[in-house]
Amino acid sequence: WACGDTLGPGVRRLVSDTMLIARRATPEPVPVGRHFVLDIELCPRAGGALPAELRVDATMPEHRHGMNYRPSVAASGAGRYRAEGLLFHMPGRWELVFEWRDAGGATMRLAQSLDVG
């Protein structure tokens, strides 16, 4: 078993020292101007713990703005989440940002770039 294997085809992974994040977008590739969903699985590394919550956002670093919509993130148990309401309103390079608090209360962040459109 590897983190994200149960999410189906098209899984992308992000890795930090403490967490592995697997995510799959529907539809894939992510469209411009249409809502999409992210199915996410968090897998703590080195004996770490699952966070109590996860936040997901996206920005366009070159344009210095984010999305026009605020996604909702719902936990479905065992480190799995679903983020809905994401929409990239213009083509270009976007950064998906995943944010959570570790067991000590520190904010942890992982970002993944993707070109859209």
PyMOL commands that set and color helices and strands:
alter all, ss='L'
color gray80, all
select helices_A, chain A and resi 5-7
alter helices_A, ss='H'
color red, helices_A
select strands_A, chain A and resi 12-15+19-26+35-44+55-60+65-66+72-77+80-87+92-101+107-116
alter strands_A, ss='S'
color yellow, strands_A
deselect
rebuild
show_as cartoon
